[in-house]
Amino acid sequence: MIKKFFVLVILMLALVLECYSQAGSTGWWIMRRPQSTKPREVTAVASVRGDLSGVFYNPSILGTVTQKEVFLITETGLGNDNFGGLLYGMPLGKRGGFSAGIIYYDAGRTTLYWMESGVEQERTVTAQKDTMIIVSYGKELSRFDLGASIKYATSEIAETKSAGAFAIDLGFLMYPTDKLSISVAGQNLGSGTKFIEQADELPTSLWLGGSYTFSKNFNSGVDLAYILKEERMIPSIGLEYLVGSMSLNVGYRFNVEEGALHIGIGMTTKSVDFGFAYLPSTSLNPTYRLSVGWRF
């Protein structure tokens, strides 16, 4: 049964690839911006206590949630912008999990200048403001998990033009052995939305990841993301090492211009988890991420 279902998932993702395979550019950055303070290859292929960020990549990890959790993440570094997100997760039914959350992005204030009846006018506005709501469900079935997310995002430019878009994520997580897990997902599946005079395409992508646990203190992961409209592959690798209540992690993404290297630390207490990550940059300001997970 597992083999047949795995083949069905591959066929579905292949059909999606055929539908979206024309090269171009994508928008709706908020749909792929939420990131953990741990490498994606660690959080998206297995449930991580106190870190619900894996649902942004593969919602099937919710099948292993065993307690209520609140997860908060924020990020700074690109300029005067503000970014943050809040997720709530909980067990739902037998071997199932549910989460809901909101993501927010504010590009900061800017001043617009224009001529009207020969007189220069000016107005200070928010350059861009994006919001995304995400609802996810995951179910554990024997040695594999299934999951789906529904997203709705809105974007407003200079307080003058706005648009909204729906998308879904589909995920599959399999455990061939106790130490190995394999993750497959289709992300941001949907149709582009006309924004002003031009269609803003969703950042639809296919994602394949794997994680191997060498010991209770050392975990590793690799993944490959393919952004369909851009016809671009982004391989990456991540490692995490635990030392008591502390953790050290490092990740690297290939075929990207900025934010390729990820260096993070974490600390776990009885009910609270803290995370911090630093992503150096070559031409922009470095990015800093902070996360807090509360279990109860």
C-alpha positions as CSV (number, residue, x, y, z in Angstrom):
1,M,0.0,0.0,0.0
2,I,2.8,2.4,0.9
3,K,4.6,1.7,-2.4
4,K,1.4,2.3,-4.4
5,F,0.6,5.6,-2.6
6,F,4.2,6.8,-3.0
7,V,3.9,6.2,-6.8
8,L,0.6,8.1,-6.8
9,V,2.2,11.1,-5.1
10,I,5.1,11.2,-7.6
11,L,2.6,11.1,-10.5
12,M,0.6,14.0,-9.0
13,L,3.7,16.1,-8.6
14,A,4.8,15.2,-12.1
15,L,1.4,16.5,-13.4
16,V,1.9,19.7,-11.5
17,L,5.4,20.1,-13.0
18,E,3.9,19.7,-16.5
19,C,1.3,22.4,-15.8
20,Y,3.7,25.0,-14.4
21,S,6.9,24.3,-16.4
22,Q,7.0,27.5,-18.5
23,A,9.9,29.7,-17.5
24,G,9.3,33.1,-16.0
25,S,9.4,35.1,-12.8
26,T,7.4,34.6,-9.6
27,G,6.0,36.9,-7.0
28,W,4.2,36.5,-3.7
29,W,7.5,36.3,-1.8
30,I,5.6,36.0,1.5
31,M,4.5,32.5,0.6
32,R,8.1,31.2,0.7
33,R,9.8,33.7,3.1
34,P,8.9,32.1,6.5
35,Q,12.1,30.4,7.7
36,S,13.1,28.7,10.9
37,T,16.2,29.5,13.0
38,K,17.2,25.9,12.1
39,P,18.1,24.7,8.6
40,R,15.1,23.7,6.6
41,E,16.6,20.3,6.0
42,V,16.3,19.6,9.8
43,T,12.8,21.0,10.5
44,A,11.0,19.9,7.4
45,V,11.7,16.2,7.3
46,A,10.8,15.4,10.9
47,S,8.7,17.0,13.7
48,V,10.9,19.2,15.9
49,R,9.6,19.9,19.4
50,G,9.0,23.6,19.9
51,D,9.5,24.5,16.2
52,L,6.4,24.4,14.0
53,S,8.2,26.0,11.0
54,G,8.3,22.7,9.2
55,V,4.6,23.2,8.2
56,F,5.8,25.9,5.8
57,Y,7.6,23.2,3.7
58,N,5.7,20.0,4.4
59,P,2.5,20.0,6.5
60,S,2.6,16.2,7.0
61,I,5.0,16.7,10.0
62,L,1.9,17.7,12.0
63,G,1.0,14.0,12.2
64,T,3.6,13.6,14.9
65,V,2.6,16.6,17.1
66,T,1.9,15.3,20.6
67,Q,1.2,18.5,22.6
68,K,-0.1,22.1,22.1
69,E,2.6,24.5,20.9
70,V,2.9,28.2,20.1
71,F,5.7,29.2,17.8
72,L,6.8,32.8,17.2
73,I,9.4,33.9,14.6
74,T,10.8,37.3,13.6
75,E,13.5,38.4,11.1
76,T,15.5,41.6,10.5
77,G,18.3,42.6,8.2
78,L,17.2,43.7,4.7
79,G,16.6,47.3,5.6
80,N,13.8,49.1,7.5
81,D,11.4,46.3,6.9
82,N,9.7,44.2,9.6
83,F,8.8,40.5,9.3
84,G,7.2,38.1,11.8
85,G,4.9,35.1,12.2
86,L,2.8,33.3,14.8
87,L,1.8,29.6,14.6
88,Y,-0.4,27.6,16.9
89,G,-0.3,23.8,16.8
90,M,-2.1,21.0,18.6
91,P,-2.9,17.3,18.4
92,L,-6.2,16.6,16.6
93,G,-7.9,13.2,16.7
94,K,-5.9,10.0,16.7
95,R,-2.4,10.4,15.4
96,G,-3.2,13.8,13.7
97,G,-2.2,17.4,14.2
98,F,-3.6,20.9,13.3
99,S,-2.0,24.3,13.1
100,A,-3.0,27.8,12.1
101,G,-1.0,31.0,11.9
102,I,-0.4,34.4,10.4
103,I,2.6,35.9,8.7
104,Y,3.2,39.6,8.4
105,Y,5.7,41.7,6.3
106,D,6.1,45.5,6.3
107,A,8.6,47.0,3.9
108,G,8.8,50.3,5.8
109,R,7.8,53.9,5.0
110,T,8.8,55.7,1.8
111,T,7.9,59.0,0.3
112,L,6.3,59.3,-3.2
113,Y,6.7,62.4,-5.4
114,W,4.6,63.3,-8.4
115,M,3.5,66.3,-10.5
116,E,-0.1,67.4,-10.4
117,S,-1.3,70.5,-12.3
118,G,2.3,71.6,-12.5
119,V,2.8,71.4,-8.7
120,E,5.0,68.8,-7.1
121,Q,3.1,66.6,-4.7
122,E,4.4,64.2,-2.1
123,R,3.0,61.5,0.2
124,T,4.6,59.2,2.8
125,V,3.2,55.7,2.6
126,T,4.1,52.1,3.5
127,A,6.1,50.8,0.5
128,Q,4.6,47.3,0.8
129,K,2.6,45.4,3.3
130,D,1.9,41.6,3.0
131,T,-0.1,39.3,5.1
132,M,-0.6,35.5,4.9
133,I,-2.9,33.2,6.8
134,I,-2.1,29.5,6.8
135,V,-4.1,26.5,8.1
136,S,-2.6,23.0,8.0
137,Y,-3.4,19.4,8.9
138,G,-1.2,16.3,9.1
139,K,-2.1,12.7,9.7
140,E,0.2,9.8,10.7
141,L,-0.5,6.5,8.9
142,S,1.7,3.6,9.9
143,R,5.2,4.5,8.6
144,F,4.2,7.5,6.5
145,D,2.4,10.8,7.1
146,L,0.2,13.0,4.9
147,G,-0.6,16.7,5.2
148,A,-2.1,19.7,3.5
149,S,-2.1,23.5,4.0
150,I,-4.4,26.2,2.7
151,K,-2.9,29.7,2.4
152,Y,-4.4,33.1,1.7
153,A,-2.1,36.0,1.1
154,T,-2.8,39.7,0.5
155,S,-0.3,42.3,-0.7
156,E,-0.7,46.1,-0.8
157,I,1.8,48.4,-2.7
158,A,2.2,52.0,-1.6
159,E,-1.3,52.0,0.0
160,T,-2.8,52.3,-3.6
161,K,-3.0,48.8,-5.1
162,S,-3.7,45.5,-3.5
163,A,-4.4,41.9,-4.5
164,G,-5.0,38.5,-2.9
165,A,-4.1,34.9,-3.8
166,F,-5.0,31.4,-2.6
167,A,-2.5,28.5,-2.6
168,I,-2.2,25.0,-1.2
169,D,0.7,22.8,-0.1
170,L,0.6,19.0,-0.2
171,G,3.1,16.9,1.7
172,F,4.2,13.3,2.2
173,L,6.6,12.0,4.8
174,M,8.0,8.4,4.9
175,Y,10.2,6.6,7.4
176,P,12.1,3.7,5.6
177,T,14.1,3.1,8.8
178,D,14.2,4.5,12.3
179,K,17.1,6.8,11.4
180,L,16.0,7.8,7.9
181,S,13.1,10.0,6.8
182,I,12.1,11.1,3.2
183,S,10.0,14.1,2.6
184,V,8.1,15.1,-0.6
185,A,6.0,18.2,-1.1
186,G,4.3,20.5,-3.6
187,Q,4.3,24.1,-2.4
188,N,2.2,27.1,-3.3
189,L,0.0,25.2,-5.8
190,G,-2.5,27.5,-7.4
191,S,-3.0,30.2,-10.1
192,G,-1.4,33.6,-10.4
193,T,-3.3,36.7,-9.5
194,K,-3.5,39.8,-11.6
195,F,-1.7,42.6,-9.7
196,I,-2.2,46.1,-11.3
197,E,-1.8,45.3,-15.0
198,Q,0.4,42.2,-14.9
199,A,-0.2,38.7,-13.4
200,D,1.9,38.0,-10.3
201,E,2.8,34.3,-10.5
202,L,2.8,32.1,-7.4
203,P,6.2,30.7,-6.4
204,T,5.1,27.1,-7.1
205,S,7.8,24.6,-6.3
206,L,8.4,20.9,-5.8
207,W,10.5,19.9,-2.8
208,L,12.3,16.6,-2.0
209,G,14.2,16.2,1.3
210,G,15.8,13.5,3.4
211,S,17.2,13.4,6.9
212,Y,19.5,10.9,8.6
213,T,20.1,10.7,12.4
214,F,23.6,9.5,13.1
215,S,23.0,9.5,16.9
216,K,20.8,11.2,19.4
217,N,23.1,14.2,19.3
218,F,23.8,14.5,15.6
219,N,21.2,15.0,12.8
220,S,21.8,15.8,9.1
221,G,19.6,16.6,6.2
222,V,19.7,17.4,2.5
223,D,17.0,18.7,0.1
224,L,16.3,19.9,-3.4
225,A,13.8,22.6,-4.2
226,Y,12.7,23.3,-7.8
227,I,10.9,26.6,-8.5
228,L,8.8,25.8,-11.5
229,K,8.2,29.1,-13.2
230,E,11.8,30.2,-12.7
231,E,13.1,26.7,-13.8
232,R,15.6,27.0,-11.0
233,M,16.9,24.3,-8.6
234,I,18.1,25.1,-5.1
235,P,20.0,22.2,-3.4
236,S,20.9,22.7,0.3
237,I,22.4,20.8,3.2
238,G,21.9,21.1,7.0
239,L,23.6,19.7,10.1
240,E,22.6,20.0,13.8
241,Y,24.5,18.9,16.9
242,L,23.1,18.8,20.4
243,V,25.1,19.5,23.5
244,G,22.9,19.1,26.5
245,S,20.2,21.7,26.4
246,M,22.0,23.6,23.6
247,S,22.1,23.0,19.9
248,L,24.4,24.2,17.1
249,N,23.3,24.1,13.5
250,V,24.7,25.1,10.1
251,G,23.1,25.1,6.7
252,Y,24.1,26.0,3.1
253,R,22.0,26.7,0.1
254,F,23.4,26.5,-3.4
255,N,22.4,28.5,-6.5
256,V,21.3,31.6,-4.5
257,E,22.8,35.0,-4.5
258,E,22.2,36.1,-0.9
259,G,21.7,34.3,2.4
260,A,23.4,31.1,1.3
261,L,25.1,30.3,4.6
262,H,23.0,29.7,7.8
263,I,24.6,29.6,11.3
264,G,22.3,29.0,14.3
265,I,22.1,28.2,17.9
266,G,19.3,26.9,20.1
267,M,18.4,26.4,23.8
268,T,15.8,24.1,25.2
269,T,14.1,24.3,28.6
270,K,11.3,22.3,30.1
271,S,8.6,24.1,28.1
272,V,10.3,26.8,26.1
273,D,12.6,26.6,23.1
274,F,14.8,29.5,21.9
275,G,16.5,29.8,18.5
276,F,18.8,32.4,16.9
277,A,20.3,32.4,13.4
278,Y,22.8,34.5,11.5
279,L,22.9,34.7,7.7
280,P,25.8,36.7,6.3
281,S,25.4,38.6,3.0
282,T,27.8,39.8,0.3
283,S,25.9,43.0,-0.9
284,L,23.0,43.4,1.6
285,N,22.9,43.6,5.4
286,P,23.2,40.3,7.2
287,T,19.9,38.6,8.2
288,Y,19.1,37.8,11.9
289,R,16.3,35.4,12.9
290,L,14.8,34.8,16.3
291,S,12.3,32.2,17.3
292,V,10.5,31.2,20.5
293,G,8.5,28.0,20.9
294,W,6.3,27.4,23.9
295,R,4.9,23.9,24.7
296,F,2.0,23.3,27.1
